Amino acid sequence: MTDLHDVQHRPAVDPLLPEAARRYLAHTAEGRPIRDIAREAGCHASTILRQVRKLETLRDDPLVDQVLGASDAPPEDVAHLLAQLDNATVALRRLCEARAMLLYSPDLPQPAIIKTVGEGETVVLGKVDVALAAALILRNWIEPVGGTTVMRYRVTQEGRSCLPGLMAARDGHAARPADAPVSVFSDAEPDRRSRDRSHSTGPGFESPIAALSRRRGADGKPFLPSEFVVAGDRLHEDFTIAGFGASDLLGWESADALHPHYATASSLRDARRSDAMIRTLDAIRELGPGLSEVVLRCCCLREGLEATEKRLGWSARSGKVVLRIALQRLTQFYTQDRTGNGALIG
């Protein structure tokens, strides 16, 4: 079994830490005034102050405290960042397995991902760098679920929903030239008024289907079954790997409009990207112009349901019904898909 991070080093400022954590360290470790940090970040000083106070409370977690209390930083070159991106992807995939969790104790050299496989029997799936584990906590991709001497953490819904985009980001960077600039995460935090008007395909932004999956109908069952969410996530991943632009597949009315995209897919030398393009095109053609529009906006572009309803001229709260129908069709498409195995790529 190979560890997620074979090289052990002191906890440090990891390149995967969110921007809020970096600002916290700039104030507490480097002694920079909050107003200077706010001016550099282009926000109000009160925003930085709130972030600092929130990070201070999070230091009650031993993992977070150990990392934020470190003074040395690893090299933030492209190779190190991509290595941590790959480690984060592997860790989240393992944590998404049934009955998997991350365990940590200050007495242990590294946190470990374990999985229960039988009556009281567990197996170790891998070990995680301390700094990476803290980054997963600070990004709300894992959360503590108990423990005193040994802390236990499980993957959050946000961690599950960001995994397809994380895998796409990892694969996208791997295919770029070695000297290309690396941008892994978006740390933007739009306010409540603008959140529904914007969209993001980056990790850390919850899609409408992830939010709907937590709602329950009158019968007590989830409004969106888990297989619907998996299908939506798979389309998002295919769309991202294919490299489609935000407006490439919107507003089509006949199959003829898709022919140029099929031609592009057939001419690509990158087989993985070509396959993802063809799967995406086949899926939206199967759904048709109407259903594919809502799926593309909500699953692929991460557009809020209210914004989608307004753009398409629908009545309030009708979008979730149409989206559910579309996801049901999409689930059937991926179940019958002969070009893949129905599971998430990666």
C-alpha positions, 0 to 999 in steps of 0.5 A: 500500500502506498501512502498519499504522501511518502515524504514526511515533513513538519506541518507547514503552510500548505498550498491547498490552504484557502485564502482566508487561512493565508490571510490569517497567517499573514496577520498572526505569523507575519504581523501584518496589519489587517488594513494592509491585508484588506487593501491588498485583497481588495475588500473591507478590513471587517471582512479580514477581521471576521476571517481571522476570528473564524480561523482562531476558533477553528484552532480548537481542532488539533489538526488545524492548530498544528498546521496554523501554528507552524512557521515554515512553509514548503516550496510552492512551486508547480511540482509541489502544488500539483503533487498536493492536488493529486494527494487531495484528489486521492484522499477525497476519493477514498473518504467518499467510500462507504464507511470510510473516515480519517483518524488523527491523534497528536501522538501519531505521525500522520492522519490515516484513512481507514474503512470498516469492512466487517464486524469491527474489522478495519483496513487502512486505505492510506495516510495523509500529510498533516498539512493536507488534512488541515486544508481539507478541514479548512475548505469544509471538505471533511468535518469532525464527527467525534473522538477525544484521544483519536479524532474522527473525520468524515467527508462532507457533502461539499467535499463530495460535490467538489470531487469531480471538479477536483479530478478535472482540475488535476487532469487538466493541469497534468495535460498542460505544459510544465511551465504553464501557470497553475491555478487550482482553486477559486476562493471567491466568496460571493455575497448572498445577493450575487451568488445565484447570479453567478456560477462556478465550476471550481471546487468549493462551490455547491451545485444546485443538485447538491443542495436539492439532495438534502431536501426531502419530499412529503414522503420523507424521501430525498427530493433527488435520489443519490443516483440522480446526483451521481449522474449530474456530477458525472455530466459536470465532470465530462463537460469540464474535461471536454473543455466546453465554454460556458455558452457552447451548448446552450440554446441549441434547437436541432441536432444539426447544431451539435455536428460541429462539436462532434467533428471537433471531438473526432479530430482530437488526439487526446482520447480522454477529452474526445470521449468526454466531449462525445459523452456530453454531446450524446447526453444533451442530445438524448435529453433534448433542447429543453431538458438539456438547458436546465441540466447544463446550467445547474450541473455544468455551469453551477448556476442557481435554480432561481437564476435559471428560472428567470433566464428561461422565463419559468415560474418560481419553484418550477425549475426543481421539478424540471431538473428532477425530470432531466436528471432522471433521464440523464441517469437512464442515459448513463446507465445505458451508456456503452462508452463507459461503466457508469461510474465517475471518471478518474 
